[in-house]
């Protein structure tokens, strides 16, 4: 049996395009509100802007300021827009990464290297974080030979800061909070976590990969949400994904440091080879230019007005979903949704069985297991 898939002869684009569209027949359509796992797709003009900007830079790579000054300018302006949204001080730095996992990984690396310089008493560097924090931190700790202490959340599903403070040991170098955590959507008390960091000489990181480009605009709409950004004293770094509520294509996230001199702690700087200096602040050496150009174009296209409209749409979708769930006997909202994440449960039904039944009817959701609940990601779906 010949199962060879690599063709002997090439195929014309028209045939390939037809095959690609046929492959996509069963894919979810963002227009109808997917609300699970996948992050929103801007559609319409946003998608057009994104596609065209990507197309212009598809075959370009970012090798440096002299080789691609256009991409350097795009990256610089994109980083500046992010710093403005996150209320970063003038001395801050924003590094563009490929995703939230890389952003969080670089933050953990920076904390470890910072501790090696400033905390000589530490033997095995340790991280303290809520149980609701993202697994990317455990992944980073695994690779970087660090220990993690996960502390149970409080009854309100937020980080239990008293328990976190108690968990801090002589080897703790980093403390983490989320805005919001992915499982429950309740913004952690970042100010209290940052205060622990100040008192105990810790690197304080905020994982705002979900809410970094949604919470600031919800606050502008009048939502009374906890502060999470660099206006909070003691916050050292923030990760925020542009490919989530920034509505840019996948492949672009950010790590913002309060102090730009701290970039050295996550940079790789090497020159012991025949080609000279190799200095890079991210995992990737050569960077694809297309995601950077697309993110720049989308942010410029939307502007503050566009992001406020998105936030209003998320607010409206959330309110409608909450009303619908509360109108069904036996269902209840697990925690009042604050920033795009909504989880609901039941004291009457087996909620996992409910999810399975809905899937059988063509509606998929993701599941939260502590406590058990159906997990939704809100989109600004229009009527």
N, C-alpha and C positions, 0 to 999 in steps of 0.2 A: 504493500500500500504506500503510495506516494503522498506524504503529508507536507511536502515542501510548500512554504508560504511566500518565501522571497522570490519575486518574479524574475524570469529570464529576460523579459523585455519590459520596458517602461510602459506606463499607462497614461493616457491623455487626461488633463485636468477635468474635463467635462464628465468623464466616467467616474473619476475619483470623487468629484463633488456629489454626484448622484448617490454613490455608495455611502458617503459620509452622512448625507441627509437621511438615507434609509436607516442607518445605524441609530439615528437620534429619535426615531419614531416613538420609542417607549420612554424617552427621558421626561422628567418632570418639567412642567411649564411654570416658570416663576410668576406669570401673569395672574395665576389663580390662587396664589398664596400657598407656598409649600410648607412653611412653618416648621421644618425639621432639618437638622444637620446642615443644610446648605445655606450659605449666607446670601443676602438679597442681591438680586441682579437689577441694576438701575433701569435697564430697558430703554426704549425710545431714544431720545437725544443723548442721554448719558452713555448708552451702549454704543451709539454711533461715534461719539467723541472718543470713547475708549478704543474702539476698533481702529479708527483712522489714525490716532496717535501711535498705537502699537504698530500699525502697518508701516508708518514712516520710519520707525526705528527697529523694525524686525531683525535686520541683519547687522545692526550696530552693537558693539560691546563697549563697556566703559573701562577703558584701559588707564585713564588718567587725564589730568587737566590739559596736557599738551596735545594728546591724541584726539580726544573728543570734547572740546570745550562746550559744545551744545549740551551734551549729557551732564557735564559738570554743572552747568548753569541750571538745568532742570532739577538735578539732585539738590543743589544748594537752595533753590527757591522752594522746592517741596519740603525740605527739612525746616526751612524758616516758617512756612505755613503751619507745620506740625507744632513747632515750638510756640507759636502764637496761640494756637488753640489750647495747648496744654499749660498756658500761662508760665512758660519757662523764663527764667531770668536771662539777662543779656549774655552771661558767661556760660550758658548751657550749650550742650551739643546734642544733635539728633543724628543717629546712624540709621541708614536705611538697610533693612534686612529682607530676607525672602519670606518670612512668616513669623507667627507668634512664637513658635518653638525656638527658632533661632534667636529672636529678641530676648526671650526668657533665658536661654542658654548663655548668651553673652552677658546678661546681667549677673547670673550666678558665677560665671568666670571672673567678671570684674570684681565681685565681692570677695572671691577667694584670693585673687591677686592683691587686692587692696589690704586684706587682712594679713597677708604675708609681710607687707610693708609696715602696717600700723598696729598689728596685734601679734607680736612675737611670742606671746604666751600661749597661743593656740597650738594644739597638737593635731587633732583631727577636726577640721572646720565643719561647723554644723549650721543647719538652716532650721528655723522655727517658722511654721506656717499652719494655717487652718486646714482641716481635713478636706474642705471644699476646694482647695487650690488645685491648679491644673497639673496633670501628670508630667508635663514638660520639665518641671522643676526636679522631679525624681529622676527623669532621664538625664538631665544635666548633672545632678549629684552623682549618679551612677558613673558617668564618664569621667567626672572630675574628682572622684574618690572623696566625696563629702557625705556627711550623714544628714538625714532629714528627720525632724521630729514633727509629726502632724498632730495637731491639737484638735479635739472635738469642737464643733461649733456650738454656739449657745442655742437656747430654745427658739430664738428669732432667726436661726439659720445663718447668722453673721458670725464672724470671727469672735471668739471669746477672748478678749484682750487680757483679762485677769489670768486665765489659764495659760495664755501665750507668755506673759511676763514670768509666770512661775516656771515655765519650761525652759527659759533661757539659762544656759550654763556657761561655764568659763570658756567653752569651745565654740559657743554660738557667735557667728560672724554676720549672719544675715537674717532678716525677718521680712515676711511677705504678707501682703494683703491684696485683695482683688476688687476690681470695680467694673462690673460685679463678677462674682464667681460664676462659672458656667452652669453648675447644677441647679442653683436655686434663684439666682438673679438678685440677691440682696447685697447691696454695696457694703463691704466691710468697713468698720470704723477706722478709716485710714489715719485720722489725726491721732487717735489713741495709740495705734500701732507705731506711728512715727515717733511719738513721745517715748515709747519704750526703747526705740532705736537710739534716740538721743541720750537717754539715761544710761544705756548699757553699751554705748559705742558700737552700734551695729549698722550695717548697710541696710537701708530700708527700700525695698522694691515694691512698686505697685503694678500688678498685672491688670492693665486696663485694655487688654487685647479685645475684649468684647465691647466695652463701653467708652473707650477713649475718644471716639468721634461721634458719640451719641449723647452722653451725659452733659457735655458742655452746652449743647443746643437745647436739651430738655430743660436745663437750668435757666437758659435765656427765655424759655417759654413760661417760666414761673414755677417749675417743679422744685419743691424743697428737698433737694438731694444732698447727701453728704459730700463734702469737699474731698477730692481724691488727687488733685493734680499738684503741680509744683508750687502752688500757693501755700501748701501745707508744710510748715517747718519740719525738717527731719527727713522728708522724702528724698532719697538719693537718686532713684531712677524710676522710669515708667516705660512699660511696653504697651504699644497700642497698634492694632492692626488696621491698616487702611483698607484691606480687602474685606473687612466686615462692614460696619456702618459708615465707613468712609466711601463705600460704593465703588471702589476701584477694582480692577481685576485681581485675581489671586496672584500671589508672588511678590507682595510688597507689604512690609510691616515696618515698625520703627522702634528704636530704643533711644529714649531721651535721658541724658544725664544732667543733673543740676549743675555740675562742675565739669567743664570741658577738659580739664587736665586729667580727669578720671578715665578718659578714653584709652589711655595707655594700658589700663588694666584689662581691657578686652581686645587690644590690638595684638597682632602677631608681627613681630619685628625681627627679621633675619637677614644676615648678609654673608654667611659662611658658605658660599658656593661661587662658581665662576662668573655668575651674572650680576653680582652686586646686591643692592638693597632690595628686600621684599617686605613691604610694610603694608598691612591690610587690617581694617577693623572688623571684618566679617569672616565667615567661613569661606565664602567664594572669593577667588582672586579676581578673575575677569568676571564682570557683572553684565547680565543681559540688560540692554538699554530699554527694551520695549515696555516692561512693567513700570519703570521709572517714568517714561514719557506718558504712558497711559494714566498713571496716578496723578501726575502733574496736570494733565489736560482735564481730568475729571474734577479735580479740586478747583481749578480755575473756572471751569464751566459752571459748577454748582455755586461756588461762593457761599458766604454766610447765609444768604437768602435761601439758596437751594438746600443747605443742610438743615436750616430751620423748618423748611417744608417737609423734609424727610422725617425729622423728629416729630413734627405734628402728625404725620401719617402713621408713624409707629405708635404714637399716643392714641390715635383714633382706633387703629386696629386692636391695640391692647384693650382699650375700654370695651369695644364690641365683643371681643373674645371673652373677657371677664363676665360681662352681662350674660352672654350665652351659656357659659359654664355654670354660673350661679343659678340660672333658671332651670337647670336640670337637677331634679331630686337625686340626692346621693353623691353628687360631685361637689368639690370645694377647692378653692384656690389654696395652694400650699403656703404661699407667702405673697403678699401684695407685690406685684411686679414693679420694678423700678427702672430698669434699663434694658428693655428688649427681650428679656428672658421671662417666660411664664411657665410655671409648673403647677399642675393640678392633680388632685388625688381623690380618694373616696374612702369613707368609713363604712360604706354599705356594700360596695362591689369589690371584686378582685380587679384592681386597676390594670394589671398586666393582661388579664383576660379581655378587658375593655379594649386595650391597645391592639391585641391580636384580632379582635372582632372588627375593629375599624380598618385594620390592614387588609383583612379579607374582603372588605368593601371598597378597597382602593385608596384608603387614606392612611398614610404612614405617619408615625410619630416616633420620636426617640424617647427613651425611658431614663428616669432618675431612680435610683434604688435605695437611697438613704435620705429621707424616707421614700417609699415607693410613690412614683408619680409620673404622669405623662408630661413630657418636656417639649415646649414650643419656643421657636424663635420668631419674634414679631417682625413683620414687614409692613411697609407703608402701602398696603394694597388699596387701590382706588376703587370706588363704587362702580 
